[in-house]
Amino acid sequence: MITLNSFFHSIRYALDTLHYEGIFLKVKQYIALDSVLQGHDTIAVLPTGYGKSIIFHLLPFICDHINIRKYAGSSSNNAVLVISPLNSLINDQITILQNRGVDAVVLNTSLVGDAELRGNTTENDGDEEHVINKSKFVIDTASQEHLEKRKFNLVYAHPESFISCKEGRQLLMSSTFQEKISTIVIDEAHLVAEWGREFRKDYGKLSQLTSLFPYSPVLLLTATAPNQTREVLIANLSLKDPRIIIANLNRKNIYIEKSKRLASSLGEESYHSILLSIAKDLKQQLVNYPLTIIYTPLKWCGYAYKLFLDVIGEESFHPKRIAEPKNCLFAQYHSPQTDERKREILSQLQGSDKSKVPRVVFATVAIGMGVNISDVRQVIHIGPPRTLEAYYQEIGRAGRDGEPARATLYYNGHDIASNKPGMTDEMRDFCHEETVCLRDIILKHLGSPMMTTFSCVKHCCCTNCSKQCQCTSCKSTQPKIAMQEQAVPQLEARKAQRQLSKRQRDTINLVMREYRMKLAQVGYCINGIDASTGVTLELIDAIVENCEFLTSSSDLFSSYEIWDIKHAEDLFAIIVNICGQ
């Protein structure tokens, strides 16, 4: 049994070992770590930008600190096996870990690197079908050295590296791996349901991992797993009574916008009319243009690149006297692009401000998952993805630093036609919807536990809410990117359950703050009360503001992101006791 004291001490040890200075874990990260350490299979649905990867970065060091061993007497340090879909994601992770002095192994196959996510996205428009075949096992020199010395903390692999590859499977069955692997992590786990049937069939066979490592808990991480998807994952992976962790998926700093574009029958003009204005703005602002990702079908990436060259001319490069790809203000990121060039683009976008020469990236879904670029201000789709899940993933590249950002979707009738392969009804309905909040549509589809609205500043939510905004600025101007006020649960439309005087409301606030301080005295409190309990001052203020509408502790728990149902029961009891109801 792991005590609360040892749990928090081990997390502090892991954070220090990986040099994560100034990092404070979020509530659901703590809950996910606790669930895995207790030996439970776990599905964690966390929003884009939440910090899913830090969970499995910490796991092997936490296990070492609290002396978790698969076999009695084993002297091997713990390691985590991470199943990741794309080489670009793995390379990004390896770079991060190397900079923190962490040893990692990559198990690859010779053809997996060619496969970028197609099939249910706009990238396959006009492209030939791509099929993953069985291929030769590949391991780089650094990984081989780590294996020989049994010195590694994380192992990254594609499913094809061991499901349909004999060499990789034998390696996982070796004593080194059997002794060291304490946890299995499936990153971007929704792909098990999306890809496992036809596209990359080894994704549909990942349940073999539970046979290879029967004593290791499985942690599934994703930003998009509605209830139906979770049921598929549980059945497909043979999970044992898994714990489900779902965070509030609302990315409240992203303004969601959609607009119709010219008909596809007009050919280039349907893209030219959108791209030209962006190119002109870039020419004016140059390196000061807000960092923008433009998702467009593969065959139009090259067209967009040439158009920008024609419009911006010699100003396309910074400094303009050096006309090299790395100095270009715009770039292409897609599967046919060379791995070296893709690594160079990511390195620039994730680097210091001085290195971020590219300001516009024409991309396919190759840049749609897991890539962490902190300061993307705009994500533009010329044509919608096939699913709301994919759309949420892709707009999640924006505003990962918490600052205001914008997601703009351009579509036409051809994009969402009934005969469009793979296009879901949910995505069609989203494009057609003209009145309902676009944010609520996405969150409800994803099963987010906390529905929110922007009652104070509707023009900061989405285009549909902007139409209903009656503020002075909205009557004369178009909606602008702006940080919204504190989002609050949609309780105002309900019937009040009790009447409160100002004195009662102030008393509730005071007693709840005293309750919060008492929580800090229970067990070991690391990184402050907020990180340890989830009961923040902001949470208390929001509850107090709307407490007359709350009907029960369950209502309170579902309306706000509260860590523990016991906390919700105690907080609701405070309201009832003071109101005398």
C-alpha positions as CSV (number, residue, x, y, z in Angstrom):
1,M,0.0,0.0,0.0
2,I,1.4,3.4,-1.0
3,T,0.9,6.0,1.6
4,L,0.0,9.6,0.7
5,N,3.3,10.8,2.1
6,S,5.4,8.4,0.0
7,F,3.2,9.2,-3.1
8,F,4.0,12.9,-3.0
9,H,7.6,12.4,-2.0
10,S,8.1,10.1,-5.0
11,I,6.6,12.7,-7.4
12,R,8.9,15.4,-6.0
13,Y,11.8,13.0,-6.5
14,A,10.8,12.4,-10.1
15,L,10.3,16.0,-10.9
16,D,13.7,16.9,-9.5
17,T,15.4,14.0,-11.3
18,L,14.0,15.2,-14.6
19,H,14.8,18.8,-13.8
20,Y,11.2,19.9,-14.1
21,E,11.7,23.1,-12.2
22,G,8.7,25.2,-11.6
23,I,6.3,22.5,-12.8
24,F,3.1,21.9,-10.8
25,L,1.1,18.9,-11.7
26,K,-2.6,19.3,-12.3
27,V,-5.3,17.4,-10.4
28,K,-6.0,14.8,-13.1
29,Q,-2.3,14.1,-13.5
30,Y,-2.1,13.2,-9.8
31,I,-5.1,11.0,-10.1
32,A,-3.8,9.2,-13.2
33,L,-0.4,8.6,-11.5
34,D,-2.1,7.3,-8.3
35,S,-4.3,4.9,-10.3
36,V,-1.4,3.4,-12.2
37,L,0.7,3.1,-9.1
38,Q,-2.1,1.2,-7.4
39,G,-1.9,-1.3,-10.2
40,H,-5.1,-0.3,-12.1
41,D,-5.6,-0.2,-15.8
42,T,-6.5,3.4,-16.5
43,I,-8.0,5.5,-19.2
44,A,-7.2,9.2,-18.9
45,V,-9.0,11.6,-21.2
46,L,-7.2,14.9,-20.8
47,P,-7.4,18.0,-23.0
48,T,-4.8,19.0,-25.6
49,G,-2.0,20.9,-23.9
50,Y,-2.8,19.4,-20.5
51,G,0.6,17.7,-20.1
52,K,-0.1,14.0,-20.8
53,S,3.5,13.1,-21.6
54,I,4.8,14.3,-18.3
55,I,2.8,11.5,-16.6
56,F,4.7,8.7,-18.3
57,H,8.0,10.7,-18.1
58,L,7.7,10.6,-14.3
59,L,6.4,7.1,-13.9
60,P,9.7,5.1,-14.0
61,F,11.3,7.4,-11.5
62,I,8.3,7.4,-9.2
63,C,8.4,3.5,-9.3
64,D,12.1,3.5,-8.5
65,H,11.6,5.8,-5.5
66,I,8.9,3.8,-3.9
67,N,10.7,0.6,-4.8
68,I,8.0,-1.0,-7.0
69,R,9.4,-4.2,-8.4
70,K,7.8,-6.7,-10.7
71,Y,9.9,-9.5,-9.3
72,A,11.2,-9.9,-5.8
73,G,14.9,-9.4,-5.7
74,S,15.1,-7.6,-9.0
75,S,17.8,-5.0,-9.1
76,S,16.7,-3.5,-12.5
77,N,15.4,0.1,-12.5
78,N,11.9,0.5,-13.8
79,A,11.0,1.4,-17.3
80,V,7.8,2.4,-19.1
81,L,6.8,1.1,-22.6
82,V,5.2,3.8,-24.6
83,I,3.2,3.0,-27.7
84,S,3.2,6.0,-30.0
85,P,1.7,6.4,-33.5
86,L,4.2,8.6,-35.4
87,N,7.9,9.0,-35.7
88,S,7.6,12.7,-35.5
89,L,6.0,12.4,-32.0
90,I,8.7,9.9,-30.9
91,N,11.5,12.2,-32.1
92,D,10.0,15.1,-30.3
93,Q,9.8,13.1,-27.1
94,I,13.4,11.8,-27.4
95,T,14.7,15.3,-27.8
96,I,12.9,16.4,-24.7
97,L,14.2,13.5,-22.7
98,Q,17.7,13.8,-23.9
99,N,17.8,17.4,-22.8
100,R,16.8,16.2,-19.3
101,G,19.4,13.5,-19.2
102,V,16.9,10.6,-19.5
103,D,17.9,7.4,-21.3
104,A,15.3,6.2,-23.8
105,V,15.1,3.4,-26.4
106,V,13.3,3.5,-29.7
107,L,12.0,0.3,-31.4
108,N,11.1,1.0,-35.0
109,T,10.4,-0.7,-38.3
110,S,11.6,0.4,-41.7
111,L,8.3,1.4,-43.2
112,V,6.4,2.8,-40.3
113,G,8.0,6.2,-40.7
114,D,6.4,6.6,-44.1
115,A,2.9,6.4,-42.6
116,E,1.2,9.6,-41.6
117,L,-2.3,9.6,-40.5
118,R,-4.6,9.3,-43.4
119,G,-7.8,7.6,-44.2
120,N,-10.2,9.7,-42.0
121,T,-8.7,13.1,-42.7
122,T,-8.5,15.6,-45.5
123,E,-4.9,14.6,-46.4
124,N,-6.1,11.7,-48.5
125,D,-8.0,13.9,-50.9
126,G,-6.5,13.0,-54.3
127,D,-3.7,10.8,-52.7
128,E,-3.3,7.2,-53.4
129,E,-4.1,4.7,-50.6
130,H,-1.3,4.0,-48.2
131,V,-0.9,0.6,-46.6
132,I,1.4,-0.5,-43.8
133,N,3.2,-3.7,-44.6
134,K,5.3,-6.0,-42.4
135,S,8.8,-4.7,-42.4
136,K,12.3,-5.1,-41.0
137,F,13.0,-4.4,-37.4
138,V,15.2,-1.3,-36.9
139,I,17.0,0.0,-33.8
140,D,19.4,2.9,-33.7
141,T,23.0,2.8,-32.3
142,A,22.2,4.7,-29.2
143,S,19.2,2.5,-28.3
144,Q,21.3,-0.6,-28.9
145,E,23.9,0.7,-26.4
146,H,21.2,1.4,-23.8
147,L,19.8,-2.1,-24.3
148,E,23.1,-3.8,-23.9
149,K,23.8,-1.9,-20.7
150,R,20.2,-2.4,-19.5
151,K,20.3,1.3,-19.0
152,F,17.0,2.9,-20.0
153,N,13.9,4.5,-18.4
154,L,11.5,4.7,-21.3
155,V,10.9,2.6,-24.5
156,Y,9.1,4.0,-27.4
157,A,7.6,1.7,-30.1
158,H,5.0,1.5,-32.8
159,P,2.6,-1.4,-32.7
160,E,4.3,-2.7,-35.9
161,S,7.6,-2.9,-34.1
162,F,6.5,-6.0,-32.2
163,I,3.0,-7.2,-33.2
164,S,3.9,-8.2,-36.8
165,C,7.7,-8.1,-36.3
166,K,9.3,-11.3,-34.9
167,E,12.6,-9.6,-33.7
168,G,10.7,-6.9,-31.8
169,R,8.4,-9.4,-30.1
170,Q,11.4,-11.5,-29.0
171,L,13.0,-8.4,-27.5
172,L,9.9,-7.7,-25.5
173,M,9.9,-11.2,-24.2
174,S,13.5,-11.1,-23.2
175,S,14.5,-11.1,-19.5
176,T,15.6,-7.4,-19.7
177,F,12.2,-6.2,-20.7
178,Q,10.2,-8.6,-18.6
179,E,12.1,-7.4,-15.5
180,K,12.2,-3.7,-16.2
181,I,8.8,-2.8,-17.8
182,S,6.5,-1.7,-14.9
183,T,3.8,0.1,-16.9
184,I,2.5,0.1,-20.5
185,V,1.4,3.5,-21.9
186,I,-0.6,3.8,-25.1
187,D,-0.4,7.5,-26.2
188,E,-3.1,8.9,-28.5
189,A,-5.1,5.8,-27.5
190,H,-8.2,6.8,-29.6
191,L,-6.2,5.5,-32.6
192,V,-6.7,2.0,-31.4
193,A,-10.4,2.4,-32.3
194,E,-9.8,4.5,-35.4
195,W,-6.9,2.7,-37.1
196,G,-7.1,-0.9,-35.8
197,R,-9.6,-2.2,-38.3
198,E,-8.2,-1.4,-41.7
199,F,-5.5,1.3,-41.8
200,R,-2.8,0.0,-39.3
201,K,-4.2,-3.3,-38.3
202,D,-1.5,-4.0,-35.6
203,Y,-3.3,-1.2,-33.6
204,G,-6.2,-3.6,-33.3
205,K,-4.0,-6.3,-31.8
206,L,-2.5,-4.4,-28.9
207,S,-4.3,-6.6,-26.4
208,Q,-1.3,-8.9,-26.9
209,L,0.6,-6.5,-24.6
210,T,-1.5,-7.7,-21.7
211,S,-0.2,-11.2,-22.4
212,L,3.4,-10.1,-22.8
213,F,3.3,-8.1,-19.6
214,P,0.5,-9.6,-17.5
215,Y,1.5,-7.8,-14.2
216,S,2.0,-4.3,-15.7
217,P,-1.0,-1.9,-15.6
218,V,-2.0,-0.2,-18.9
219,L,-2.4,3.6,-19.1
220,L,-4.3,5.0,-22.0
221,L,-3.9,8.7,-22.8
222,T,-5.9,10.7,-25.2
223,A,-7.8,14.0,-25.6
224,T,-10.7,12.4,-27.6
225,A,-12.5,9.4,-26.2
226,P,-16.3,9.7,-26.0
227,N,-18.1,7.0,-24.2
228,Q,-18.5,4.8,-27.3
229,T,-14.8,5.0,-28.0
230,R,-13.9,4.1,-24.4
231,E,-16.1,1.0,-24.6
232,V,-14.2,0.0,-27.8
233,L,-10.9,0.5,-26.1
234,I,-11.8,-1.5,-23.0
235,A,-13.0,-4.4,-25.1
236,N,-10.2,-4.3,-27.7
237,L,-7.4,-4.1,-25.2
238,S,-8.9,-6.5,-22.6
239,L,-8.6,-4.0,-19.8
240,K,-9.4,-5.2,-16.3
241,D,-12.1,-3.0,-14.7
242,P,-10.2,0.2,-15.7
243,R,-10.5,3.5,-13.9
244,I,-11.8,6.3,-16.1
245,I,-10.4,9.8,-15.6
246,I,-12.0,12.6,-17.6
247,A,-10.9,16.2,-17.3
248,N,-12.7,19.3,-18.4
249,L,-11.8,19.3,-22.1
250,N,-12.7,23.0,-22.6
251,R,-9.8,25.0,-24.2
252,K,-11.4,28.2,-23.1
253,N,-8.7,30.5,-24.6
254,I,-9.4,29.3,-28.2
255,Y,-12.0,31.3,-30.1
256,I,-13.9,28.9,-32.5
257,E,-14.8,30.4,-35.9
258,K,-16.3,28.9,-39.0
259,S,-17.1,30.3,-42.4
260,K,-18.2,29.2,-45.8
261,R,-15.7,29.2,-48.7
262,L,-16.1,29.2,-52.4
263,A,-17.3,26.1,-54.2
264,S,-14.7,23.4,-54.9
265,S,-15.8,23.4,-58.5
266,L,-14.0,26.7,-58.9
267,G,-10.7,24.9,-58.3
268,E,-7.8,27.1,-57.2
269,E,-10.0,30.1,-56.6
270,S,-11.7,28.4,-53.6
271,Y,-8.2,28.3,-51.9
272,H,-6.7,31.4,-53.5
273,S,-9.4,33.7,-52.0
274,I,-8.5,32.5,-48.5
275,L,-4.7,32.2,-48.8
276,L,-4.2,35.6,-50.6
277,S,-5.3,37.7,-47.7
278,I,-3.1,35.7,-45.3
279,A,-0.1,36.1,-47.6
280,K,-0.7,39.9,-47.8
281,D,-0.9,40.2,-44.0
282,L,2.3,38.1,-43.6
283,K,4.1,40.4,-46.1
284,Q,3.2,43.4,-44.0
285,Q,4.1,41.9,-40.6
286,L,6.9,39.5,-41.6
287,V,8.5,38.0,-38.4
288,N,5.9,39.7,-36.3
289,Y,3.0,37.8,-37.9
290,P,1.2,35.5,-35.3
291,L,2.4,31.9,-35.6
292,T,-0.2,30.1,-37.8
293,I,-0.9,26.5,-38.8
294,I,-3.0,26.1,-42.0
295,Y,-4.4,22.6,-42.4
296,T,-5.1,21.8,-46.0
297,P,-5.2,18.7,-48.2
298,L,-1.7,17.6,-49.3
299,K,-2.1,18.5,-53.0
300,W,-2.8,22.1,-52.0
301,C,0.2,22.6,-49.7
302,G,2.5,23.1,-52.6
303,Y,0.1,25.5,-54.3
304,A,-0.1,27.6,-51.1
305,Y,3.7,27.7,-50.8
306,K,4.1,28.9,-54.3
307,L,1.4,31.5,-53.9
308,F,3.1,32.9,-50.8
309,L,6.4,33.1,-52.7
310,D,4.8,35.0,-55.5
311,V,3.0,37.5,-53.2
312,I,5.8,38.1,-50.7
313,G,8.8,37.8,-53.1
314,E,12.2,38.5,-51.7
315,E,10.7,39.4,-48.3
316,S,9.9,35.7,-48.0
317,F,13.2,35.1,-46.3
318,H,14.6,36.4,-43.0
319,P,17.2,37.7,-43.3
320,K,16.2,38.2,-46.9
321,R,19.7,38.0,-48.3
322,I,19.9,34.3,-47.4
323,A,17.3,32.4,-49.4
324,E,17.4,29.1,-47.6
325,P,14.5,26.9,-46.5
326,K,15.3,27.4,-42.8
327,N,15.1,31.2,-43.3
328,C,11.7,31.1,-45.0
329,L,8.7,32.8,-43.3
330,F,6.5,29.9,-44.3
331,A,7.0,26.1,-44.6
332,Q,5.3,22.8,-45.5
333,Y,4.9,20.0,-43.0
334,H,3.5,16.8,-44.3
335,S,4.4,13.1,-44.9
336,P,6.2,13.5,-48.2
337,Q,8.4,16.1,-46.7
338,T,11.9,14.8,-45.7
339,D,12.3,13.7,-42.1
340,E,15.3,16.1,-41.8
341,R,13.2,19.1,-42.9
342,K,10.4,18.2,-40.6
343,R,12.8,17.9,-37.7
344,E,14.2,21.3,-38.6
345,I,10.8,22.9,-38.8
346,L,9.8,21.5,-35.4
347,S,13.1,22.5,-33.9
348,Q,12.5,26.1,-35.0
349,L,8.9,26.3,-33.9
350,Q,9.8,24.8,-30.4
351,G,12.9,26.9,-30.0
352,S,13.6,30.4,-28.8
353,D,11.8,33.4,-30.3
354,K,14.9,34.2,-32.4
355,S,14.8,30.8,-34.1
356,K,11.1,30.9,-34.9
357,V,11.5,32.2,-38.5
358,P,8.5,30.3,-39.9
359,R,5.4,32.2,-39.2
360,V,2.9,30.1,-41.3
361,V,3.0,26.4,-41.7
362,F,1.0,24.6,-44.4
363,A,0.3,21.2,-42.8
364,T,-1.6,18.0,-43.1
365,V,-2.5,16.0,-40.0
366,A,1.2,15.0,-39.7
367,I,1.4,17.9,-37.3
368,G,-2.0,17.2,-35.7
369,M,-1.2,15.0,-32.7
370,G,1.1,15.5,-29.7
371,V,3.4,18.1,-31.2
372,N,4.0,20.7,-28.5
373,I,4.4,24.2,-30.0
374,S,3.5,26.6,-27.2
375,D,2.6,29.9,-29.0
376,V,0.5,29.0,-32.0
377,R,-2.0,31.9,-32.3
378,Q,-4.1,30.7,-35.2
379,V,-5.2,27.3,-36.6
380,I,-6.9,27.5,-39.9
381,H,-8.7,24.6,-41.7
382,I,-9.4,24.9,-45.4
383,G,-11.8,22.0,-45.4
384,P,-13.0,20.2,-42.3
385,P,-11.5,17.0,-40.9
386,R,-13.8,13.9,-41.0
387,T,-14.6,13.8,-37.3
388,L,-15.1,16.2,-34.4
389,E,-12.4,14.2,-32.5
390,A,-9.9,15.0,-35.2
391,Y,-11.0,18.7,-35.3
392,Y,-10.5,19.0,-31.6
393,Q,-7.1,17.4,-31.8
394,E,-6.0,19.8,-34.5
395,I,-7.3,23.0,-33.1
396,G,-5.6,22.0,-29.9
397,R,-2.3,23.0,-31.4
398,A,-3.3,26.6,-30.7
399,G,-2.8,28.5,-27.5
400,R,-1.0,25.8,-25.6
401,D,0.7,28.6,-23.6
402,G,-2.8,29.6,-22.3
403,E,-2.8,32.9,-24.2
404,P,-5.7,33.8,-26.5
405,A,-5.8,32.0,-29.9
406,R,-8.2,31.5,-32.8
407,A,-9.4,28.4,-34.7
408,T,-11.0,29.1,-38.1
409,L,-12.7,26.5,-40.2
410,Y,-13.6,27.2,-43.9
411,Y,-15.9,24.7,-45.6
412,N,-18.3,24.3,-48.6
413,G,-21.0,21.9,-49.6
414,H,-18.5,19.6,-51.3
415,D,-16.4,19.3,-48.1
416,I,-19.4,17.9,-46.2
417,A,-21.3,16.1,-48.9
418,S,-23.2,13.0,-48.0
419,N,-21.0,10.9,-50.3
420,K,-17.8,12.2,-48.8
421,P,-15.8,9.2,-47.7
422,G,-15.4,9.0,-43.9
423,M,-17.2,12.3,-43.2
424,T,-19.3,11.9,-40.0
425,D,-22.7,13.3,-39.4
426,E,-21.4,15.0,-36.3
427,M,-19.0,17.0,-38.4
428,R,-21.6,17.9,-41.0
429,D,-24.0,19.0,-38.2
430,F,-21.2,21.1,-36.7
431,C,-20.7,22.9,-40.0
432,H,-24.4,23.5,-40.6
433,E,-25.2,24.7,-37.1
434,E,-25.8,28.5,-36.9
435,T,-27.3,29.1,-33.4
436,V,-26.0,26.6,-30.9
437,C,-22.6,27.2,-29.2
438,L,-19.9,25.5,-31.3
439,R,-17.9,24.9,-28.1
440,D,-20.7,23.1,-26.4
441,I,-21.3,20.9,-29.5
442,I,-17.6,19.7,-29.3
443,L,-17.5,19.3,-25.6
444,K,-20.8,17.4,-25.4
445,H,-19.7,15.1,-28.2
446,L,-16.5,14.3,-26.4
447,G,-18.3,13.7,-23.1
448,S,-16.5,16.5,-21.2
449,P,-17.8,16.4,-17.6
450,M,-18.0,20.2,-17.3
451,M,-20.1,22.1,-19.8
452,T,-19.4,25.8,-19.9
453,T,-20.7,28.9,-21.5
454,F,-19.5,32.4,-21.9
455,S,-22.4,34.4,-20.5
456,C,-20.3,37.5,-19.8
457,V,-18.3,37.8,-23.0
458,K,-20.0,35.7,-25.7
459,H,-17.9,37.3,-28.4
460,C,-14.9,35.4,-26.9
461,C,-16.5,31.9,-27.4
462,C,-17.4,31.2,-31.0
463,T,-19.0,32.7,-34.1
464,N,-22.5,31.5,-33.1
465,C,-22.2,33.1,-29.6
466,S,-20.8,36.2,-31.1
467,K,-24.0,36.7,-33.1
468,Q,-25.9,36.8,-29.8
469,C,-23.5,39.1,-28.0
470,Q,-25.0,42.5,-27.1
471,C,-21.9,44.2,-25.8
472,T,-21.1,47.7,-27.1
473,S,-18.0,46.6,-29.1
474,C,-19.8,43.8,-30.8
475,K,-22.5,46.1,-32.2
476,S,-19.8,47.9,-34.2
477,T,-16.9,45.5,-34.8
478,Q,-16.2,42.0,-35.7
479,P,-15.2,39.5,-32.9
480,K,-11.6,39.7,-31.9
481,I,-9.3,37.3,-30.1
482,A,-9.5,38.2,-26.5
483,M,-9.1,36.3,-23.2
484,Q,-12.5,35.6,-21.9
485,E,-13.6,36.2,-18.3
486,Q,-13.8,33.3,-16.0
487,A,-16.0,30.6,-17.6
488,V,-18.7,29.5,-15.3
489,P,-21.1,26.6,-15.5
490,Q,-24.4,27.3,-17.2
491,L,-26.5,27.6,-14.0
492,E,-28.1,31.0,-14.4
493,A,-30.9,29.6,-16.6
494,R,-32.0,27.2,-13.8
495,K,-34.6,28.0,-11.1
496,A,-33.1,29.2,-7.9
497,Q,-33.2,26.6,-5.1
498,R,-32.7,29.1,-2.3
499,Q,-32.6,32.8,-1.6
500,L,-29.3,34.2,-0.2
501,S,-28.6,37.5,1.5
502,K,-25.2,39.1,1.0
503,R,-24.3,38.2,4.5
504,Q,-25.1,34.5,3.9
505,R,-23.1,34.5,0.7
506,D,-20.1,36.1,2.5
507,T,-20.4,33.5,5.3
508,I,-20.4,30.6,2.8
509,N,-17.3,32.0,1.2
510,L,-15.5,32.3,4.6
511,V,-16.5,28.8,5.8
512,M,-15.4,27.2,2.5
513,R,-12.1,28.9,2.7
514,E,-11.7,27.6,6.3
515,Y,-12.6,24.1,5.0
516,R,-9.9,24.5,2.3
517,M,-7.3,25.3,4.9
518,K,-8.3,22.2,6.9
519,L,-7.7,20.0,3.8
520,A,-4.1,21.1,3.8
521,Q,-3.7,19.6,7.3
522,V,-4.8,16.1,6.1
523,G,-1.9,14.0,4.9
524,Y,1.1,15.4,3.1
525,C,0.6,18.6,1.1
526,I,3.1,19.2,-1.8
527,N,3.1,22.1,-4.2
528,G,0.5,23.9,-2.1
529,I,-3.2,23.3,-1.3
530,D,-4.4,23.8,-4.9
531,A,-2.2,21.1,-6.4
532,S,-2.9,18.6,-3.6
533,T,-6.6,19.0,-3.2
534,G,-8.0,20.8,-6.3
535,V,-10.0,23.1,-4.0
536,T,-8.8,26.5,-5.3
537,L,-9.9,29.9,-4.3
538,E,-11.1,30.4,-7.8
539,L,-13.3,27.3,-7.4
540,I,-14.8,28.6,-4.2
541,D,-15.5,32.0,-5.6
542,A,-17.3,30.4,-8.6
543,I,-19.4,28.1,-6.4
544,V,-20.4,30.9,-4.1
545,E,-21.4,33.1,-7.0
546,N,-23.9,30.4,-8.2
547,C,-24.7,28.5,-5.0
548,E,-28.4,29.4,-5.1
549,F,-28.9,27.2,-8.2
550,L,-27.2,24.1,-7.0
551,T,-29.6,21.2,-6.2
552,S,-27.3,18.6,-4.6
553,S,-23.7,17.5,-3.9
554,S,-23.8,15.5,-7.1
555,D,-24.9,18.6,-9.0
556,L,-22.0,20.5,-7.5
557,F,-19.6,17.7,-8.4
558,S,-20.7,17.5,-12.1
559,S,-20.9,21.3,-12.6
560,Y,-17.4,22.1,-11.3
561,E,-14.1,20.4,-11.7
562,I,-13.8,19.0,-8.1
563,W,-11.2,16.3,-7.4
564,D,-13.1,14.2,-4.8
565,I,-16.9,13.6,-4.4
566,K,-16.3,13.9,-0.6
567,H,-15.2,17.5,-1.2
568,A,-18.4,18.2,-3.1
569,E,-20.5,16.7,-0.3
570,D,-18.7,18.8,2.3
571,L,-19.0,22.0,0.3
572,F,-22.7,21.5,-0.4
573,A,-23.3,20.8,3.3
574,I,-21.8,24.2,4.1
575,I,-24.3,25.8,1.7
576,V,-27.3,23.9,3.2
577,N,-26.2,24.6,6.9
578,I,-25.8,28.3,6.4
579,C,-29.0,28.7,4.3
580,G,-31.0,26.6,6.8
581,Q,-32.4,24.4,4.0
